Amino acid sequence: MTMAFFPLLICVITGLALIPGTDGFLFGYLDKVLPPEASGVVHDWVSTIFRHGSGGLLSFSLLFTLWSASTGVASLIEVLNVAYEVDEKRPFWKRRLVALALTVGLALLVLGGAGLFVFGSFILDFLTDSLHFSETFHVLITATHYIVWLGMLFLGIFGLHYFGPNLQQRWRFFTPGTVVSVAAVLIFSYLFSLYLQFAPSYSAVYGGLGAIVVFMLWLYLISLILLIGAEINDEVAKANGERPGSHR
């Protein structure tokens, strides 16, 4: 996941850079979904892309980073095969096509989350200020935003668990491993942000690389959570006598 995240993030940012006026909204979105120190690392990259990118160059970069991100997703698929105890027997072109499709799907989910943050907040503020909707309405719509974001996170993790490994599985959106993974990602990200807020001693040790080190550690631990979810799904299927044996 660590290998896939940075190219995937650059791919999403490159796509947004083709749309004028999205940089300010993107900064706000990154501040909201990433740990504070991690978002600071990404800000410089985003600023560089928006300042120096041209249409043709950005289009080429979009294709290149999409392919690079799919390489990272392909590596994650190999690890998921190990977690589900299956051999990878799909031909190279099929494995690569699955990785590319998952990469595009994850990128669209990130873009959808960014769009929800950008346009949802704008529309909500407009309705509240211009049409004088009540504070209760504001709270309900804000809660709906978080529910939709939660659904996007759920969909992304489900897609990796279901379509990634070389395994024919029953279509179950709510699996124990997926539920545990989503809950663990939310809880761990919150606790991790608290740790960064109250124990910033890592900067004194690593200097300017501190934020990057912390960001990589965060991605690594999120990857472990995804693999633990896959192990849970596999063990539950075995216990229920539903362990699928056919390959895709």
Buried (B, 14 or more C-beta within 10 A) or exposed (E): BBBBBBBBBBBBBBBBBEEEEBBEBBBEBBBEBBBEBBBBBBBEEBEEBBEEBEEEEBBEBBEBBBBBBBBBBBBBBBBBBBBBEBEBEBEEEEBBEBBBBBBBBBBBBBBBBBBBBBEBBEEBEEBBEEEEBEEEBBEEBEEEBEEBBEEBBBBBBBBBBBBBBBBEBEEBEEBBBBBBBBEBBEEBBEEBBEEBEEEEEBBEEEEEEBBBBBBBBBBEBBBEBBBBBBBBBBEBBEEEEEBEEEEE
